């Protein structure tokens, strides 16, 4: 269990931690000289079962409230310290407000310096404390008088902390690893060490991590968890990670050490914001603020998503536009302070790490945020899929909530969703929406075939653009693949058709094509088929008729016109696309020359360039000067990505 202190300056927070643990958390010379805490301090109290209670001691001075917020992140139990002689003071109230904004509802109040107050004074301060707690998550918290001078109730407080530890529910450790870095230093003989509270998941010695938002990779050389050497660090523990492969200068307070798959910094976040009642007026658009999240502190601009702003004491949706990216997770708590660092404005919960910069106040967008408020991932996904947009990047949703690596598949299975594999991720949609989209797609193909019986199919991109909703190309390709696997459509190169459709020529045209086909499909000459003029001379047929029938057959997808009057079979075009893919894969930088392609197809330079220009026009290849490379976004065109050894 992690215990955090809070309270006004000079109310005895550090003295109390010292009395409980024997450790003086004021380690800086300036702290000892001035007698006040400036930076975070850490101490541990061993328990009977060999574990330890971790303590985070925070500064109480108003100038260091930002540091206090960093220390309050990830704690399990709050010790609110109020001196019996002073009573509730300004930073008592601000620290209490911050704890409430961070969602801290487990805590005890320590009436410190109890030796300086008689029974009447203690009763008066306790009444003052209860009034201050009334509208917070700590309402009704127990108040324990303690004196570090006389020792009054120090042991009783230790016993109470042990009871709280025993009653604490175990943290959910199924998520992916995140540790909020609040301190870093170099240890002689070991190297860079970072410390912080593990927010989710776990990490083991030897694991690879990334320091986000910088993206610096590192390896975990060793771990101290709750002040003990350990093989693993788990959610809810304070850990020190000895990192290999990273310099101390590359680490900053506010960084997050995390599972590499979670590295996706953001500089724009939609939030649920509660404004403190003490503010003088509603929040204004583009208000400059300081965002405190985890151990990070970054300048931001606040955009309320209601035109009238958010009134003092009220809650509402808002967008934060950050000065620089941070590493965060949806569901994390945050605090906003003014730019002068003199007062806390409010705080709340991060909802969406990838919000739109435009149309952020539309009813549709506000409905999405209403769904994202759901803390339960399954309920949030179910609500989102009832709204626009049509599909949900389920892998991105799970990443942004730091859920387990297999969470996307589990959510899709449990909710009965249709899951489309898009790249390395999963995009999901409801069964009803999938059935509607599939019916619209096959219906469009059926109508096209009825109007164009002589065509092999409808162009894939043209089909995508005429369907509603208009899916992103990557999602559309995944949808086509699913329909193809189910036997509901047939995708051939850039054409799509219904499985039972066969392009039909007139009997006379079919008879002429039967005579033409052997000349353009002869295997040994497949890379240099005769032109229209040559075929016409061989058959004794007018060039115009040969050209007309070849174009009709080309529209059916059986042959492609690579250059004027130069037709290649679709199988040969697919084979040549495979050669392009093979040349690009085997080149060190992915680029190849026309001469290399010419040698593979054993053709003349002129025809080789015509073929490559055909691929350029269709987007299979990208040209830079005399060099070309495979376009990864169109690699599936003509079956290029699936071609194996395409050597003729």
C-alpha positions as CSV (number, residue, x, y, z in Angstrom):
1,X,0.0,0.0,0.0
2,X,1.2,3.5,-0.8
3,X,0.4,6.2,1.8
4,X,0.6,9.9,0.9
5,X,0.7,12.9,3.1
6,X,-1.1,16.2,2.5
7,X,-1.6,19.4,4.4
8,X,-0.4,23.0,5.1
9,X,3.3,23.9,5.4
10,X,4.8,23.3,8.9
11,X,1.9,21.1,10.1
12,X,4.3,18.2,10.8
13,X,4.0,15.9,7.7
14,X,7.7,15.1,7.6
15,X,8.0,14.7,11.3
16,X,5.1,12.2,11.3
17,X,6.6,10.1,8.5
18,X,9.9,10.1,10.5
19,X,8.1,9.0,13.6
20,X,6.4,6.2,11.7
21,X,9.4,4.9,9.7
22,X,12.5,6.3,11.2
23,X,13.4,8.0,7.9
24,X,13.9,11.7,7.4
25,X,12.4,12.3,4.0
26,X,13.9,15.8,3.8
27,X,17.1,14.9,1.9
28,X,18.0,18.2,0.2
29,X,20.5,20.6,2.0
30,X,18.0,23.5,1.3
31,X,15.2,21.5,3.0
32,X,17.3,20.9,6.1
33,X,18.4,24.5,6.2
34,X,14.9,26.0,5.8
35,X,13.1,23.4,7.7
36,X,10.4,22.8,5.0
37,X,9.9,20.2,2.4
38,X,10.6,21.3,-1.1
39,X,10.7,18.0,-3.1
40,X,9.0,14.7,-2.8
41,X,10.3,12.4,0.0
42,X,10.0,8.7,0.3
43,X,10.1,6.3,3.2
44,X,9.1,2.7,4.0
45,X,7.7,1.0,7.0
46,X,8.4,-2.8,7.1
47,X,5.4,-5.0,7.9
48,X,5.3,-8.3,9.8
49,X,4.8,-10.4,6.6
50,X,8.1,-9.0,5.1
51,X,6.3,-6.5,2.9
52,X,6.5,-2.7,3.4
53,X,4.2,0.3,3.5
54,X,5.4,3.0,1.2
55,X,5.1,6.7,2.2
56,X,5.2,9.7,-0.2
57,X,5.8,12.9,1.7
58,X,4.8,16.0,-0.2
59,X,5.6,19.7,0.2
60,X,3.0,21.9,2.0
61,X,4.1,25.3,0.8
62,X,1.9,27.0,-1.8
63,X,4.9,27.4,-4.1
64,X,5.2,23.6,-4.4
65,X,1.6,22.5,-4.9
66,X,2.6,21.2,-8.3
67,X,5.1,18.9,-6.7
68,X,2.4,17.8,-4.2
69,X,0.2,16.8,-7.2
70,X,3.0,14.7,-8.6
71,X,3.4,12.9,-5.2
72,X,-0.4,12.3,-4.8
73,X,-0.6,10.3,-8.1
74,X,-1.0,6.6,-7.5
75,X,-1.4,6.6,-3.7
76,X,-3.8,4.3,-2.0
77,X,-4.4,6.1,1.3
78,X,-4.2,9.8,2.1
79,X,-3.0,11.1,5.5
80,X,-4.4,14.6,5.8
81,X,-2.3,16.4,8.4
82,X,-3.8,19.3,10.3
83,X,-1.9,20.9,13.2
84,X,-4.0,21.2,16.4
85,X,-2.6,24.7,17.1
86,X,-3.3,26.2,13.6
87,X,-6.3,24.3,12.5
88,X,-7.5,24.2,8.8
89,X,-5.3,26.5,6.7
90,X,-5.2,27.6,3.0
91,X,-3.0,24.7,1.8
92,X,-5.1,22.3,3.9
93,X,-8.1,23.2,1.8
94,X,-6.1,23.2,-1.5
95,X,-4.5,19.9,-0.8
96,X,-7.9,18.5,0.2
97,X,-9.5,19.8,-3.0
98,X,-6.7,18.3,-5.1
99,X,-7.1,14.9,-3.4
100,X,-10.8,15.1,-4.2
101,X,-10.2,16.0,-7.8
102,X,-7.8,13.0,-8.0
103,X,-10.5,10.7,-6.8
104,X,-8.9,9.9,-3.4
105,X,-11.6,8.6,-1.1
106,X,-9.6,6.5,1.3
107,X,-7.9,8.5,4.1
108,X,-7.4,9.4,7.7
109,X,-7.0,12.8,9.2
110,X,-4.1,13.2,11.6
111,X,-4.5,16.0,14.2
112,X,-0.8,16.7,14.5
113,X,1.0,18.6,17.3
114,X,-1.7,17.3,19.6
115,X,0.5,18.1,22.6
116,X,0.0,21.8,21.9
117,X,-3.8,21.7,22.3
118,X,-6.1,21.0,25.2
119,X,-9.3,19.0,24.8
120,X,-11.4,22.1,24.0
121,X,-9.0,23.2,21.3
122,X,-8.9,19.7,19.8
123,X,-12.7,19.5,19.7
124,X,-12.9,22.9,17.9
125,X,-10.3,21.9,15.3
126,X,-12.0,18.5,14.7
127,X,-15.3,20.3,14.1
128,X,-13.5,22.6,11.6
129,X,-12.0,19.6,9.9
130,X,-15.3,17.8,9.5
131,X,-16.8,20.9,8.0
132,X,-13.9,21.1,5.5
133,X,-14.3,17.4,4.6
134,X,-18.1,17.5,4.2
135,X,-18.4,17.8,0.4
136,X,-15.4,15.7,-0.4
137,X,-14.6,12.0,-0.9
138,X,-13.1,12.0,2.6
139,X,-16.3,13.0,4.3
140,X,-16.6,11.1,7.5
141,X,-12.9,10.1,7.7
142,X,-11.6,9.3,11.1
143,X,-9.6,11.9,13.0
144,X,-6.7,10.7,15.1
145,X,-4.8,13.1,17.5
146,X,-1.1,12.4,17.2
147,X,2.0,14.0,18.8
148,X,5.5,13.1,17.5
149,X,6.9,14.9,20.6
150,X,5.1,12.8,23.3
151,X,4.5,9.8,21.1
152,X,0.7,10.0,21.6
153,X,-1.1,7.6,19.2
154,X,2.0,7.0,17.0
155,X,1.7,3.3,17.6
156,X,-2.1,3.5,17.2
157,X,-1.6,5.1,13.8
158,X,0.8,2.3,12.8
159,X,-1.8,-0.3,13.8
160,X,-4.5,1.6,11.9
161,X,-2.3,1.7,8.8
162,X,-1.8,-2.1,9.1
163,X,-5.6,-2.6,9.3
164,X,-6.0,-0.4,6.2
165,X,-3.4,-2.4,4.3
166,X,-5.1,-5.7,5.2
167,X,-8.5,-4.2,4.0
168,X,-7.2,-2.9,0.7
169,X,-8.4,-4.7,-2.4
170,X,-5.7,-6.0,-4.6
171,X,-5.0,-3.8,-7.6
172,X,-6.0,-5.0,-11.1
173,X,-2.7,-6.0,-12.6
174,X,-4.0,-7.3,-16.0
175,X,-3.3,-4.0,-17.8
176,X,-0.1,-3.1,-19.6
177,X,2.8,-1.6,-17.6
178,X,3.1,2.1,-16.8
179,X,5.3,3.8,-14.1
180,X,5.0,7.6,-13.5
181,X,8.6,8.8,-13.1
182,X,8.9,11.3,-10.2
183,X,12.7,11.0,-9.7
184,X,15.8,9.9,-11.6
185,X,19.4,9.7,-10.7
186,X,22.7,7.9,-11.4
187,X,23.8,5.2,-9.0
188,X,27.5,4.4,-9.0
189,X,28.2,1.1,-10.6
190,X,24.6,0.7,-11.7
191,X,23.7,3.6,-14.0
192,X,20.4,5.4,-14.5
193,X,17.6,4.7,-12.0
194,X,14.1,6.0,-12.2
195,X,11.5,5.8,-9.4
196,X,7.8,6.1,-9.3
197,X,4.5,4.4,-8.6
198,X,3.5,1.6,-10.9
199,X,0.1,2.8,-12.3
200,X,-0.9,-0.4,-14.1
201,X,0.4,-3.8,-15.1
202,X,3.8,-5.2,-14.1
203,X,7.4,-5.2,-15.2
204,X,10.1,-7.8,-14.8
205,X,13.9,-7.8,-14.9
206,X,15.0,-8.0,-18.5
207,X,11.8,-6.4,-19.9
208,X,12.1,-3.7,-22.6
209,X,10.4,-0.4,-21.8
210,X,10.0,2.9,-23.5
211,X,10.3,6.3,-21.8
212,X,7.4,8.3,-23.1
213,X,6.8,10.9,-24.5
214,X,10.4,11.0,-25.8
215,X,10.3,7.4,-27.1
216,X,13.6,6.5,-25.6
217,X,14.0,2.7,-25.4
218,X,15.6,1.0,-22.4
219,X,16.0,-2.4,-20.7
220,X,15.2,-3.1,-17.0
221,X,18.4,-4.2,-15.4
222,X,17.1,-4.6,-11.9
223,X,14.1,-3.7,-9.7
224,X,13.5,-2.5,-6.2
225,X,9.8,-2.8,-5.2
226,X,8.6,-1.3,-1.9
227,X,12.3,-0.9,-0.9
228,X,13.2,-4.6,-1.6
229,X,15.1,-6.1,-4.4
230,X,12.6,-7.9,-6.6
231,X,12.2,-9.8,-9.9
232,X,9.0,-8.0,-10.7
233,X,7.3,-4.6,-10.0
234,X,3.5,-4.6,-9.9
235,X,0.7,-2.1,-10.0
236,X,0.3,-0.3,-6.6
237,X,4.0,-0.6,-5.7
238,X,6.6,2.1,-5.5
239,X,9.5,0.9,-7.7
240,X,13.0,1.9,-8.6
241,X,14.0,0.6,-12.0
242,X,17.7,0.4,-13.0
243,X,17.6,1.0,-16.7
244,X,20.2,0.0,-19.3
245,X,20.6,1.9,-22.5
246,X,19.5,5.3,-21.4
247,X,21.4,8.3,-20.1
248,X,20.2,10.2,-17.0
249,X,19.9,13.4,-19.1
250,X,17.3,11.7,-21.2
251,X,14.9,11.2,-18.3
252,X,12.7,13.9,-16.8
253,X,10.1,14.0,-14.0
254,X,6.8,13.5,-15.7
255,X,8.0,10.9,-18.1
256,X,6.3,7.5,-18.0
257,X,8.2,4.2,-18.3
258,X,5.8,1.9,-20.1
259,X,5.2,-1.1,-22.2
260,X,6.5,-0.2,-25.8
261,X,3.0,-0.9,-27.3
262,X,1.6,1.9,-25.2
263,X,3.9,4.6,-26.5
264,X,1.5,7.0,-28.2
265,X,2.0,10.5,-26.8
266,X,-0.7,13.1,-27.2
267,X,-0.9,16.9,-27.2
268,X,-4.7,17.2,-27.4
269,X,-7.1,15.5,-24.9
270,X,-10.8,15.7,-24.2
271,X,-11.7,15.6,-20.5
272,X,-14.5,15.6,-18.0
273,X,-13.7,18.7,-15.9
274,X,-15.0,19.9,-12.5
275,X,-14.4,23.5,-11.7
276,X,-13.8,24.3,-8.1
277,X,-16.6,26.4,-6.4
278,X,-14.2,29.2,-5.5
279,X,-13.7,30.4,-9.1
280,X,-15.1,33.8,-9.8
281,X,-16.6,33.1,-13.2
282,X,-17.2,30.3,-15.8
283,X,-14.2,29.0,-17.7
284,X,-13.4,30.9,-20.9
285,X,-12.4,29.5,-24.2
286,X,-8.6,29.2,-24.8
287,X,-7.9,29.9,-21.1
288,X,-4.2,29.3,-20.4
289,X,-3.7,26.7,-17.6
290,X,-1.1,24.4,-16.1
291,X,-2.0,20.7,-16.5
292,X,-0.8,18.4,-13.8
293,X,-1.0,14.7,-14.7
294,X,0.9,12.0,-13.0
295,X,4.3,13.7,-12.3
296,X,4.1,15.9,-15.4
297,X,3.4,19.7,-15.4
298,X,2.7,21.2,-18.8
299,X,1.2,24.4,-20.2
300,X,-2.1,24.0,-21.9
301,X,-5.1,25.9,-23.3
302,X,-8.6,25.0,-22.1
303,X,-11.6,24.9,-24.5
304,X,-14.9,24.2,-22.8
305,X,-17.2,22.2,-25.1
306,X,-20.3,24.1,-24.0
307,X,-20.6,27.6,-25.4
308,X,-21.3,29.1,-22.0
309,X,-18.2,27.5,-20.4
310,X,-18.3,25.5,-17.2
311,X,-19.6,27.4,-14.1
312,X,-17.8,27.4,-10.7
313,X,-18.8,24.2,-8.9
314,X,-20.1,22.5,-12.1
315,X,-18.8,19.7,-14.3
316,X,-18.6,19.6,-18.1
317,X,-16.7,18.4,-21.1
318,X,-13.6,20.3,-22.3
319,X,-10.6,19.9,-24.6
320,X,-7.1,20.6,-23.5
321,X,-4.6,21.6,-26.1
322,X,-1.1,21.0,-24.7
323,X,2.1,22.9,-25.3
324,X,4.0,19.6,-25.7
325,X,3.0,16.0,-25.8
326,X,2.6,13.8,-22.7
327,X,2.2,10.1,-22.0
328,X,-1.3,9.5,-20.6
329,X,-4.1,7.0,-20.4
330,X,-7.8,7.5,-20.7
331,X,-9.3,7.3,-17.2
332,X,-6.3,9.0,-15.6
333,X,-7.1,11.9,-13.2
334,X,-5.7,15.4,-13.6
335,X,-5.5,18.8,-11.9
336,X,-5.6,22.2,-13.6
337,X,-3.9,25.2,-11.9
338,X,-3.6,28.8,-13.1
339,X,-0.4,29.9,-15.0
340,X,0.9,31.8,-12.0
341,X,0.8,28.5,-9.9
342,X,-1.2,30.4,-7.2
343,X,-4.5,28.5,-7.2
344,X,-6.1,25.3,-8.3
345,X,-8.9,25.8,-10.9
346,X,-10.3,22.3,-11.1
347,X,-9.6,18.8,-12.3
348,X,-11.2,15.6,-13.5
349,X,-10.7,12.6,-15.8
350,X,-9.0,12.2,-19.1
351,X,-11.5,10.7,-21.6
352,X,-10.1,10.7,-25.2
353,X,-6.5,11.0,-26.1
354,X,-7.2,11.4,-29.9
355,X,-10.0,14.0,-30.1
356,X,-10.9,16.0,-33.2
357,X,-9.6,19.5,-33.5
358,X,-12.7,20.6,-35.4
359,X,-16.4,19.9,-34.8
360,X,-15.6,19.2,-31.2
361,X,-18.9,20.6,-29.9
362,X,-21.4,18.8,-32.2
363,X,-24.1,16.7,-30.5
364,X,-22.6,13.6,-32.1
365,X,-19.2,14.3,-30.5
366,X,-20.7,15.1,-27.1
367,X,-22.6,11.8,-27.3
368,X,-19.3,10.0,-27.8
369,X,-17.8,11.7,-24.8
370,X,-20.8,10.6,-22.8
371,X,-20.0,7.0,-23.7
372,X,-16.3,7.5,-22.9
373,X,-17.2,8.6,-19.4
374,X,-18.0,4.9,-18.7
375,X,-15.2,3.5,-16.6
376,X,-16.0,-0.1,-17.6
377,X,-14.4,-0.7,-21.0
378,X,-17.1,-3.1,-22.2
379,X,-19.9,-0.7,-21.5
380,X,-18.0,2.2,-23.1
381,X,-17.4,0.1,-26.3
382,X,-21.0,-1.0,-26.4
383,X,-22.2,2.6,-26.2
384,X,-19.7,3.9,-28.7
385,X,-20.8,1.3,-31.3
386,X,-24.3,2.6,-31.1
387,X,-23.1,6.0,-32.2
388,X,-21.2,7.5,-35.2
389,X,-18.7,6.7,-36.5
390,X,-19.6,3.4,-37.9
391,X,-16.5,1.5,-36.7
392,X,-14.2,1.7,-33.7
393,X,-10.4,1.2,-33.6
394,X,-10.7,-1.3,-30.8
395,X,-6.9,-1.8,-30.5
396,X,-6.4,2.0,-30.1
397,X,-9.2,2.1,-27.5
398,X,-7.5,-0.6,-25.5
399,X,-4.1,1.0,-25.9
400,X,-5.3,4.4,-24.7
401,X,-6.8,2.8,-21.6
402,X,-3.6,0.7,-21.0
403,X,-5.7,-2.5,-21.1
404,X,-4.1,-5.9,-21.4
405,X,-2.6,-6.8,-24.8
406,X,-5.4,-9.3,-25.6
407,X,-8.2,-7.0,-24.4
408,X,-9.3,-6.1,-27.9
409,X,-10.0,-9.7,-28.9
410,X,-11.6,-10.3,-25.5
411,X,-14.0,-7.3,-25.9
412,X,-14.9,-8.3,-29.4
413,X,-15.7,-11.9,-28.3
414,X,-17.6,-10.9,-25.1
415,X,-19.7,-8.2,-26.9
416,X,-20.3,-10.3,-30.0
417,X,-18.7,-7.8,-32.3
418,X,-17.4,-8.2,-35.8
419,X,-13.6,-7.8,-35.6
420,X,-11.7,-6.7,-38.7
421,X,-7.9,-7.2,-38.8
422,X,-6.5,-3.8,-39.9
423,X,-2.7,-3.8,-40.0
424,X,-1.6,-5.0,-36.6
425,X,-4.8,-3.9,-34.9
426,X,-8.5,-4.7,-34.6
427,X,-11.3,-2.5,-35.8
428,X,-14.7,-3.5,-34.6
429,X,-18.4,-2.9,-35.4
430,X,-21.6,-4.3,-34.2
431,X,-23.2,-7.3,-35.9
432,X,-26.2,-5.3,-37.0
433,X,-24.1,-2.7,-38.7
434,X,-21.9,-5.3,-40.3
435,X,-24.9,-7.1,-41.7
436,X,-26.2,-3.8,-43.1
437,X,-22.9,-2.8,-44.7
438,X,-22.4,-6.3,-46.2
439,X,-25.9,-6.2,-47.6
440,X,-25.4,-2.8,-49.1
441,X,-22.1,-3.9,-50.7
442,X,-23.4,-7.1,-52.2
443,X,-26.6,-5.2,-53.3
444,X,-24.4,-2.6,-55.1
445,X,-22.6,-5.4,-56.9
446,X,-25.8,-7.1,-57.9
447,X,-27.2,-3.9,-59.4
448,X,-23.9,-3.2,-61.3
449,X,-23.8,-6.8,-62.8
450,X,-27.5,-6.4,-63.9
451,X,-26.6,-3.2,-65.8
452,X,-23.1,-4.3,-67.0
453,X,-23.3,-8.1,-67.8
454,X,-20.2,-7.8,-70.0
455,X,-18.0,-6.5,-67.2
456,X,-16.1,-8.7,-64.9
457,X,-16.8,-6.6,-61.9
458,X,-16.9,-3.1,-60.3
459,X,-13.7,-1.2,-59.5
460,X,-12.8,-1.7,-55.8
461,X,-12.2,2.0,-55.1
462,X,-15.3,3.0,-57.0
463,X,-17.3,0.6,-54.9
464,X,-15.9,1.9,-51.6
465,X,-16.7,5.5,-52.6
466,X,-20.3,4.8,-53.5
467,X,-21.2,3.0,-50.2
468,X,-22.4,4.6,-47.1
469,X,-20.8,4.9,-44.7
470,X,-17.6,5.5,-46.6
471,X,-15.0,3.4,-44.7
472,X,-11.3,4.3,-44.6
473,X,-9.5,2.3,-47.3
474,X,-7.6,0.1,-44.8
475,X,-10.9,-0.9,-43.0
476,X,-12.7,-1.4,-46.4
477,X,-9.9,-3.7,-47.6
478,X,-10.3,-5.7,-44.3
479,X,-14.1,-5.8,-44.8
480,X,-13.6,-7.1,-48.4
481,X,-11.2,-9.8,-47.2
482,X,-13.8,-11.0,-44.6
483,X,-16.5,-11.1,-47.2
484,X,-14.2,-12.9,-49.6
485,X,-13.3,-15.5,-47.0
486,X,-17.0,-16.0,-46.4
487,X,-17.6,-16.5,-50.1
488,X,-19.9,-13.5,-50.5
489,X,-17.7,-11.6,-52.9
490,X,-14.8,-12.3,-55.2
491,X,-11.9,-9.7,-55.3
492,X,-9.6,-10.0,-58.3
493,X,-6.9,-7.3,-58.4
494,X,-8.7,-3.9,-58.5
495,X,-12.1,-5.5,-59.4
496,X,-14.8,-6.9,-57.1
497,X,-17.7,-9.1,-58.2
498,X,-20.3,-11.5,-56.8
499,X,-19.0,-15.1,-56.9
500,X,-21.6,-16.3,-59.3
501,X,-21.1,-13.5,-61.9
502,X,-19.3,-14.3,-65.1
503,X,-18.8,-11.5,-67.7
504,X,-20.6,-12.4,-70.9
505,X,-19.6,-11.3,-74.4
506,X,-21.9,-11.7,-77.5
507,X,-21.5,-15.0,-79.3
508,X,-19.6,-13.3,-82.2
509,X,-17.3,-11.4,-79.8
510,X,-16.7,-14.6,-77.7
511,X,-15.8,-16.5,-80.9
512,X,-13.3,-13.8,-81.9
513,X,-11.8,-13.7,-78.4
514,X,-11.4,-17.5,-78.6
515,X,-9.1,-17.0,-81.6
516,X,-7.2,-14.0,-80.0
517,X,-6.6,-15.6,-76.6
518,X,-3.9,-18.1,-77.6
519,X,-1.8,-15.4,-79.1
520,X,-1.8,-13.1,-76.0
521,X,-1.6,-15.9,-73.4
522,X,1.2,-18.2,-74.8
523,X,3.3,-18.9,-71.7
524,X,6.7,-18.7,-73.2
525,X,5.9,-15.2,-74.6
526,X,3.7,-14.0,-71.8
527,X,6.0,-11.0,-71.0
528,X,6.1,-9.9,-74.7
529,X,2.7,-10.7,-76.2
530,X,2.0,-9.5,-79.8
531,X,0.3,-6.1,-80.3
532,X,-3.2,-5.6,-81.8
533,X,-1.7,-5.1,-85.3
534,X,0.3,-8.3,-85.1
535,X,-2.7,-10.3,-83.9
536,X,-5.0,-8.8,-86.6
537,X,-2.4,-9.8,-89.3
538,X,-2.1,-13.3,-87.9
539,X,-5.9,-13.8,-87.9
540,X,-6.7,-11.8,-91.0
541,X,-9.2,-9.7,-89.0
542,X,-9.5,-5.9,-89.0
543,X,-7.4,-4.2,-86.3
544,X,-10.4,-2.2,-85.2
545,X,-12.3,-5.5,-84.4
546,X,-9.4,-7.0,-82.5
547,X,-8.9,-3.8,-80.5
548,X,-12.6,-3.6,-79.7
549,X,-12.9,-7.2,-78.5
550,X,-9.6,-6.9,-76.5
551,X,-11.0,-3.8,-74.7
552,X,-14.3,-5.6,-73.9
553,X,-12.4,-8.5,-72.5
554,X,-10.1,-6.0,-70.6
555,X,-13.2,-4.5,-69.0
556,X,-14.1,-8.0,-67.8
557,X,-10.7,-8.2,-66.0
558,X,-9.2,-11.1,-68.0
559,X,-6.6,-9.0,-69.7
560,X,-5.1,-5.5,-69.0
561,X,-4.1,-2.9,-71.5
562,X,-0.6,-2.0,-70.3
563,X,0.1,0.3,-73.2
564,X,-1.6,1.4,-76.4
565,X,-2.7,-1.8,-78.3
566,X,-0.6,-3.9,-75.9
567,X,-2.6,-6.3,-73.8
568,X,-1.3,-8.7,-71.1
569,X,-3.3,-11.5,-69.4
570,X,-4.3,-10.7,-65.8
571,X,-2.3,-13.7,-64.6
572,X,0.8,-12.2,-66.3
573,X,0.2,-8.8,-64.8
574,X,-0.1,-10.4,-61.4
575,X,3.1,-12.2,-61.9
576,X,4.9,-9.0,-63.0
577,X,3.5,-7.3,-59.9
578,X,5.1,-10.1,-57.9
579,X,8.4,-9.4,-59.6
580,X,8.1,-5.7,-58.6
581,X,7.4,-6.7,-55.0
582,X,10.3,-9.1,-55.0
583,X,12.7,-6.5,-56.4
584,X,11.6,-3.9,-53.8
585,X,11.9,-6.4,-50.9
586,X,15.4,-7.5,-51.9
587,X,16.8,-4.0,-52.5
588,X,18.6,-2.5,-49.5
589,X,16.5,0.7,-49.6
590,X,13.5,-0.8,-51.4
591,X,14.3,0.9,-54.7
592,X,15.1,-0.8,-58.1
593,X,15.8,0.3,-61.6
594,X,13.9,-0.3,-64.9
595,X,17.0,-2.3,-66.1
596,X,16.6,-4.7,-63.1
597,X,12.9,-5.2,-64.0
598,X,13.7,-5.6,-67.7
599,X,16.2,-8.4,-66.9
600,X,13.7,-10.3,-64.8
601,X,11.0,-10.2,-67.5
602,X,13.5,-10.8,-70.3
603,X,12.0,-8.0,-72.4
604,X,13.2,-4.9,-74.2
605,X,13.8,-1.7,-72.3
606,X,10.9,0.1,-74.0
607,X,8.3,-2.5,-73.1
608,X,9.7,-2.8,-69.5
609,X,9.3,0.9,-69.0
610,X,5.7,0.8,-70.4
611,X,4.9,-1.9,-67.9
612,X,6.4,0.1,-65.0
613,X,4.5,3.2,-66.1
614,X,1.3,1.1,-66.1
615,X,2.1,0.2,-62.5
616,X,2.9,3.8,-61.7
617,X,-0.6,4.9,-63.0
618,X,-2.3,2.3,-60.9
619,X,-0.3,3.3,-57.8
620,X,1.4,-0.1,-57.3
621,X,4.8,1.6,-57.7
622,X,6.2,5.0,-56.7
623,X,8.8,6.6,-58.9
624,X,11.7,8.8,-57.8
625,X,13.9,9.8,-60.8
626,X,15.1,6.6,-62.4
627,X,14.2,4.5,-59.4
628,X,11.0,2.9,-58.2
629,X,9.7,1.2,-55.1
630,X,6.6,-0.8,-54.2
631,X,3.8,1.4,-52.7
632,X,3.1,-0.3,-49.3
633,X,-0.4,1.1,-49.3
634,X,-1.3,-0.5,-52.6
635,X,0.8,-3.6,-52.3
636,X,-2.3,-5.8,-52.6
637,X,-3.1,-4.5,-56.1
638,X,-2.9,-7.3,-58.7
639,X,-1.9,-9.7,-55.9
640,X,1.6,-8.2,-55.6
641,X,1.9,-8.5,-51.8
642,X,1.0,-12.2,-51.8
643,X,3.4,-13.2,-54.7
644,X,6.1,-15.5,-53.7
645,X,9.1,-16.1,-55.9
646,X,7.9,-14.5,-59.1
647,X,11.0,-15.3,-61.1
648,X,9.9,-16.5,-64.5
